[in-house]
Amino acid sequence: MTNNSNTKNLMKILIGAAWLDGKIQPEERKYLQQVAQAKNLADDPEIRPLLNELRTVQPTECYEWIQAYLGDRPSETAYQSLIEAISGLIYSDGDVAVEEAQLLNKIESSHSEETEHHSMHNSAIHAIQNLYRRWVETQN
């Protein structure tokens, strides 16, 4: 995924996260506008209608964007970027809605599971390597 595409997807996720509680708060709106300007996305044809609230974003759509952003094998950097960006939005209005907290919790849980799976995978490979080394040693 290109960096620009990644940035655009992250912006869509932020807009979707702002809609999770059913409406975009004034502080969230201001935050989203600032991020869009900083990332040169305010006039993007895909972002502009979302940013200007010309259509609402459903929670399922937001979660689909998150899945697309993270992909099948998300990196630590992707998780951190996502968590930091969403945290910035969530705390911009000083009020954390239940839906927003659940979103962050779900992402962090998913990250923990991915890290644990990766760790278990590495442990299994290490154990197989040790067995193989011992087998080779017994053959000599």
PyMOL commands that set and color helices and strands:
alter all, ss='L'
color gray80, all
select helices_A, chain A and resi 3-19+26-38+48-51+59-70+76-93+98-139
alter helices_A, ss='H'
color red, helices_A
deselect
rebuild
show_as cartoon
